[in-house]
Amino acid sequence: MGKFIVFIFSFMLLFIVLQIISGWVLTIFYTPDFSS
């Protein structure tokens, strides 16, 4: 049971880190479209 909790916790942590990194990358490479 303990290893399962550690697995779930590490999976959630990895998911949150990936979300933060992807949002950061998208924010850096975002170019607003002023033509519309």
C-alpha positions in Angstrom: 0.0 0.0 0.0 2.9 2.4 0.8 4.5 1.9 -2.6 1.2 2.6 -4.3 0.8 5.9 -2.5 4.4 6.9 -3.4 3.6 6.0 -7.1 0.5 8.1 -7.1 2.3 11.0 -5.4 5.2 10.9 -7.8 2.9 10.6 -10.8 0.9 13.7 -9.7 4.1 15.6 -9.1 5.5 14.7 -12.5 2.2 15.8 -14.1 2.2 19.1 -12.4 5.8 19.8 -13.4 5.0 18.9 -17.0 2.0 21.3 -17.0 4.1 24.1 -15.6 6.9 23.6 -18.1 4.5 23.3 -21.1 2.7 26.5 -20.0 6.0 28.3 -19.6 7.2 27.3 -23.0 3.8 28.2 -24.6 4.0 31.6 -22.9 7.6 32.3 -24.2 6.8 31.4 -27.8 3.3 33.1 -27.8 3.1 35.8 -30.4 -0.2 37.9 -30.3 -2.0 38.4 -33.5 -2.9 42.1 -33.9 -4.3 41.8 -37.4 -7.8 40.7 -36.4 
